[in-house]
Amino acid sequence: MRDIETFDVTIQVKLENGTIEDRVEEIYMSQYGPIIDLALVNAGFGGWPTGNNTVVAIRDANFDNTRIFDQLRAMGQANCIAEFEEALSMIGLPWVNTIAADRAGTGYYADITTVPHVTAEKLESCADSLISIALSQNRFYTLNGSRSDCEWGSDPGGPEGLFGFDSLPKLPTGPGVPYTANSNDSYWLSNPDQLLTGFSPLIGLEGIQQSLRTRQAFVQAEGRIAGTDGLSAEPGFTVELLQDVMYGNRNIAGEMTLTDVLAICDSVGDWSTYSDNPTEAASACGILAAWDGHFNNDSIGSTIWNEFWRRVQNTDGLWAVPFDAGDPVNTPNTLNDDDPDVVEAVKAALGAGVDFMVDGGIPLDRPWGEVQFRPVGEGQNIPIHGGSSRFMFSVIGSNFVDQVGYADIPGGNSYMQTVTWDETECPDAYAVLTYSQSTDPTSDHFADLTQVYSDKGWNDMPYCAADIEATKISEMEIMGSEN
């Protein structure tokens, strides 16, 4: 038997009349963590206790994680992948994927983070009620807290309750693995020829369809290694070619389906069935036919494709070739234009996308950089290339502002770096901080690197002491308080 403790917490609530009222809420705490009421998620999961005479508690694998500070320092001081692995073995990173490379040419991918030590077998055994099964199927993994055999386990040498280093996914480069990559997707596909399998479902899912962004990352890497991407006849990467790939702004959805979409578009005799602006909708076919297939600042047709794909991407039966876990980079593929429902969905998505742009005040033939941009002053806009992670590798997430364009950009490409080594001691590093370095509109650094990004440029990064001294603008010394 375990006691449930109660705590009174005072919160401030803003009332309808604008005044602030102090309100006391009672918090219930179990040995696992706070008791939560999921009634707003699903009435069957709510109540204290629930209809099954149980409670739902949430346990946080990072609740007492202070290892992250020592680990980040050790990662920064590592001189090679072996030392970097030693730092990762502290298991202090809360959630992020890790990509690394060293001067010796070893690349590295890892999903080494704080993960509850719950094996697939334990999850199957301990998710033993309708509530816990339903929550676990939605990746809100839930165990029977009344059974001692359902407690989190531990690995030798690892933090209590968590998987240790040897039980977590990692992949160094080597024979048969020339590179690793991850685009915020499952660790499972970190190299198409070396799939990572056999790990706990709490870490991630295996054998599942990957995002188009993830797939394009591998398409680009494989094409560059083979020298078939048109960037250079010489196969393989240089730092300059890596930068060209990053700024290529290819769109894999368009590469796979544009020809078939254009055939469907041209087959429409009367656009009034699908659009409130039939003349503009008919013109969209020609604009898309001339589109370069990219999301560069000067690309014309990207606006149509952006809104079209947003509407058509989740159509049932969209792909003629289904997902194959044995070929996750290239499947699913091919627009299923033999299915009349898919053809109708394409027409409707094109028409609705055109209507959205017309109603929003944006001409269909306006270049992408004049539609997606960052306002930096009165009448000053910086064009921003890249597009949604729904359909491409180079990600800019933007929200539409009516009669303006995609001028609200909350995220996407942020800090980017390309690094190599030559015969000197210092790394040859280039980077861009896309949103620049200052939030002060009067600062010279409010938008300087945003313009560099817009121009597809890079900042040559000083690394060794002499380079830092040569490029230093100012220096400030911050002293700690003796108290």
Buried (B, 14 or more C-beta within 10 A) or exposed (E): EEEEEEEEEEEEEEEEEEEEEEEEEEEBBBEBEBBBBBEEEEEBBBBEEBEEEBBBBEBEBBEEBEBBEEBBEBBEEBEEBEBBBBBBBBBBBEEEBBEBBBBEEBBBBBBBBBBBBBBEEBBEBBBEBEBBEBBBEEEBBBBBBEEEEBBBBBBEEBBEBBBBBEBBBBBBBEEEBBBBBBBEBBBBBBBBEBBBEEBBBBBBEBEEBBBBBBBBBBBBBBBBBEBEBEBBEEEEBEBBBBBBBBBBBBBBBBBBBBEBBBBBBEEBEEBEEBBBBBEBBBBBBBBBEEBBBBBBBEBBBBBBBBBBBBBBBEBEEBBBBEBEEEEBBBBBBBBBBEBEEBBBBBBBBBBBBBBBBBEBEBBBBBBBBBBBBBBBEEEEBBBBBBBBBBBBBBBBBBEBEEEBBBBEBEEBBEEBBBBBBEEEEBBBBBBBBBBBBBEEEEEEBBBBBBBBBBEBBBBEBBBEEEBEEEEEEEEEEEEEEEE
